[in-house]
Amino acid sequence: MKDAPGAPRTRPLSIQEIRDHYDQFAWAYRRYWGDHIHHGLFRTGLENPQQAQEQMLRHCAARVGLQPGMHVVDVGCGHGGTANFLAREYSCRVLGLTISPTQLELARTLCGSMDGATKFELADAETYEFRAGRFDVVWNMESSDHFFDKAAYFRKVAVGLKPGSKLMVAAWTGSMQDQLIDNIARVFLFPELWTMAEYVQQIESAGMKVVSCEQLASDVARTWDLAAEQISESRWLLSILPDQFREFVDGIELMREGYRSGQLTYSVIVATKV
């Protein structure tokens, strides 16, 4: 059983616990988030969730200068929604990495008609070998939050990128000195969250140059308001589900509080290998 929100973590978080979470929650993520497991970018507030999620992808693709033929590695690829979108909309070749066998199967099914433009591997990004010169873009859409040693990961990425290639990190950001942020990290199985400044420092210490930083909390917060509405409409379902699903619902309210208070932010950071 996971620790309750607000309670101290009673044992170290493990990669297996994170893997199990995404295996067990795959149906829930698809029910409430669709094929994309990430925040939406709500510019007008009138977008539906899928439109907002695809708007986020277009925004990040523009930030890295995505072009046809580029080779992208989607680190923490979820159900393959991003890989499908980038291959279809930008004519990129995309390799998706996931630690979840369930996600791997869903991603391969979703992208089965992409004529080889997408490929997926079961792999832990923190131990994955980023071979020099292989990728034009390393894409981390809300996956670095789960990493145990982010600084070491960025050093690996820097070695693997060729000069001029890009790293894109979209991440939940906040200070672990704030109890609310610590609670969010615990509920969503993050070893720790970083501030934008901590990301920038470690990315540049790894040998890359940060070329853009954005804080988009006000544009993404509606993601969780919509999630709360959907949960409210299916409240009956929670009564028959295991405890971890009810804990996840508690996490939705923590996210809303985090964005309302300003303690939680959402950062999009792009760096290049110089």
LUMPAVEX-624777 format. One line per 2 residues: number of its first residue (from 1); their letters; for each residue x, y, z of C-alpha. Coordinates in steps of 0.25 Angstrom, whole numbers, plus 5000, padded with zeros to 4 digits. Example, Ala and Ser with C-alpha at 12.3 -4.5 7.8 and 13.67 -1.06 7.14 Angstrom:
1	AS	5049,4982,5031; 5055,4996,5029 $
END
This chain:
1	MK	5000,5000,5000; 5005,5014,4997 $
3	DA	5006,5024,5007; 4994,5034,5009 $
5	PG	4995,5048,5005; 5002,5057,5015 $
7	AP	5008,5045,5022; 5023,5043,5022 $
9	RT	5028,5032,5012; 5031,5020,5020 $
11	RP	5040,5013,5010; 5049,5017,4998 $
13	LS	5042,5018,4985; 5046,5008,4975 $
15	IQ	5046,5007,4960; 5037,4995,4961 $
17	EI	5027,5003,4968; 5026,5013,4957 $
19	RD	5026,5002,4947; 5014,4995,4954 $
21	HY	5007,5008,4955; 5007,5011,4940 $
23	DQ	5003,4996,4937; 4992,4996,4947 $
25	FA	4987,5010,4944; 4987,5009,4929 $
27	WA	4972,5008,4927; 4970,5020,4936 $
29	YR	4979,5029,4929; 4973,5025,4916 $
31	RY	4959,5027,4921; 4962,5041,4927 $
33	WG	4974,5046,4918; 4972,5038,4905 $
35	DH	4985,5034,4897; 4993,5046,4902 $
37	IH	4998,5045,4917; 5002,5060,4919 $
39	HG	4996,5073,4922; 4989,5081,4912 $
41	LF	4992,5095,4907; 4979,5103,4909 $
43	RT	4981,5117,4902; 4966,5120,4901 $
45	GL	4960,5111,4911; 4950,5106,4901 $
47	EN	4959,5095,4896; 4955,5080,4899 $
49	PQ	4966,5072,4906; 4971,5066,4893 $
51	QA	4972,5079,4886; 4980,5085,4898 $
53	QE	4989,5073,4898; 4992,5074,4884 $
55	QM	4994,5089,4885; 5005,5086,4896 $
57	LR	5012,5077,4886; 5012,5087,4875 $
59	HC	5017,5097,4885; 5029,5089,4889 $
61	AA	5031,5084,4875; 5033,5099,4871 $
63	RV	5042,5102,4882; 5052,5091,4878 $
65	GL	5050,5094,4863; 5045,5080,4859 $
67	QP	5046,5077,4844; 5043,5066,4835 $
69	GM	5053,5054,4836; 5058,5057,4850 $
71	HV	5060,5046,4859; 5054,5048,4872 $
73	VD	5054,5039,4885; 5042,5041,4893 $
75	VG	5047,5037,4907; 5035,5032,4915 $
77	CG	5026,5030,4903; 5013,5026,4910 $
79	HG	5003,5020,4901; 5010,5025,4889 $
81	GT	5001,5037,4887; 5013,5047,4885 $
83	AN	5021,5038,4876; 5008,5036,4867 $
85	FL	5006,5051,4867; 5021,5055,4864 $
87	AR	5022,5044,4853; 5009,5048,4846 $
89	EY	5009,5063,4847; 5024,5066,4846 $
91	SC	5029,5053,4838; 5039,5050,4849 $
93	RV	5045,5037,4852; 5042,5034,4867 $
95	LG	5047,5024,4877; 5039,5023,4889 $
97	LT	5044,5018,4903; 5036,5013,4914 $
99	IS	5038,5004,4927; 5023,4999,4926 $
101	PT	5020,4986,4918; 5006,4990,4917 $
103	QL	5009,5004,4912; 5019,4997,4902 $
105	EL	5007,4988,4896; 4998,5000,4895 $
107	AR	5008,5009,4888; 5011,4998,4878 $
109	TL	4996,4996,4875; 4993,5011,4874 $
111	CG	5005,5013,4864; 5004,5000,4857 $
113	SM	5000,5007,4844; 5011,5017,4844 $
115	DG	5020,5009,4834; 5032,5008,4842 $
117	AT	5033,5023,4846; 5031,5019,4861 $
119	KF	5038,5009,4869; 5037,5005,4884 $
121	EL	5046,4999,4894; 5044,4994,4908 $
123	AD	5055,5002,4915; 5059,5010,4927 $
125	AE	5064,5024,4922; 5073,5025,4934 $
127	TY	5081,5013,4929; 5079,5014,4914 $
129	EF	5091,5017,4905; 5089,5029,4897 $
131	RA	5099,5027,4886; 5106,5039,4881 $
133	GR	5100,5045,4869; 5088,5036,4868 $
135	FD	5076,5047,4872; 5073,5061,4867 $
137	VV	5064,5063,4879; 5063,5056,4893 $
139	WN	5048,5059,4897; 5044,5058,4912 $
141	ME	5030,5061,4913; 5027,5060,4928 $
143	SS	5036,5048,4930; 5048,5054,4937 $
145	DH	5040,5056,4949; 5041,5040,4952 $
147	FF	5056,5040,4950; 5064,5037,4963 $
149	DK	5077,5044,4958; 5073,5055,4948 $
151	AA	5087,5061,4948; 5093,5048,4943 $
153	YF	5082,5046,4933; 5086,5060,4927 $
155	RK	5100,5056,4926; 5097,5044,4918 $
157	VA	5088,5052,4909; 5099,5062,4907 $
159	VG	5109,5051,4902; 5098,5045,4893 $
161	LK	5094,5058,4886; 5102,5063,4874 $
163	PG	5106,5078,4873; 5093,5086,4871 $
165	SK	5084,5075,4875; 5073,5079,4885 $
167	LM	5068,5074,4898; 5053,5077,4902 $
169	VA	5048,5076,4916; 5034,5079,4920 $
171	AW	5033,5076,4935; 5025,5079,4948 $
173	TG	5033,5088,4956; 5034,5093,4970 $
175	SM	5042,5093,4983; 5043,5081,4991 $
177	QD	5044,5090,5003; 5029,5093,5002 $
179	QL	5020,5082,5009; 5010,5083,4997 $
181	ID	5021,5080,4987; 5026,5068,4995 $
183	NI	5012,5063,4996; 5010,5063,4981 $
185	AR	5023,5056,4979; 5019,5045,4988 $
187	VF	5006,5043,4983; 5010,5043,4968 $
189	LF	5023,5034,4971; 5033,5045,4968 $
191	PE	5046,5043,4976; 5047,5058,4976 $
193	LW	5042,5070,4968; 5052,5081,4964 $
195	TM	5050,5096,4962; 5052,5102,4948 $
197	AE	5065,5108,4953; 5070,5094,4958 $
199	YV	5067,5088,4944; 5075,5100,4937 $
201	QQ	5087,5098,4946; 5088,5083,4944 $
203	IE	5085,5083,4929; 5096,5094,4927 $
205	SA	5106,5087,4937; 5104,5074,4928 $
207	GM	5110,5082,4916; 5098,5087,4909 $
209	KV	5093,5102,4907; 5079,5105,4911 $
211	VS	5073,5114,4900; 5059,5116,4905 $
213	CE	5051,5114,4918; 5036,5116,4920 $
215	QL	5027,5115,4932; 5013,5111,4927 $
217	AS	5005,5108,4940; 4994,5117,4937 $
219	DV	4992,5111,4923; 4992,5096,4928 $
221	AR	4985,5097,4941; 4971,5094,4934 $
223	TW	4976,5080,4931; 4973,5077,4946 $
225	DL	4960,5084,4947; 4955,5076,4935 $
227	AA	4960,5063,4942; 4953,5067,4955 $
229	EQ	4940,5069,4947; 4942,5055,4940 $
231	IS	4945,5048,4954; 4932,5055,4960 $
233	ES	4924,5049,4949; 4929,5035,4951 $
235	RW	4930,5036,4967; 4922,5023,4968 $
237	LL	4934,5016,4962; 4943,5019,4973 $
239	SI	4935,5012,4983; 4939,4998,4976 $
241	LP	4953,5001,4973; 4966,4998,4981 $
243	DQ	4971,5009,4991; 4982,5014,4981 $
245	FR	4972,5019,4971; 4965,5027,4982 $
247	EF	4979,5032,4986; 4981,5037,4972 $
249	VD	4968,5045,4973; 4973,5052,4985 $
251	GI	4985,5055,4977; 4977,5062,4967 $
253	EL	4972,5072,4978; 4987,5074,4982 $
255	MR	4990,5078,4968; 4979,5088,4967 $
257	EG	4983,5094,4980; 4998,5094,4976 $
259	YR	4994,5102,4963; 4985,5112,4971 $
261	SG	4995,5115,4981; 5006,5117,4971 $
263	QL	5015,5106,4979; 5014,5097,4967 $
265	TY	5019,5102,4953; 5020,5096,4940 $
267	SV	5033,5098,4932; 5037,5096,4918 $
269	IV	5052,5096,4916; 5060,5095,4903 $
271	AT	5075,5093,4902; 5085,5090,4891 $
273	KV	5098,5083,4891; 5109,5093,4888 $
END
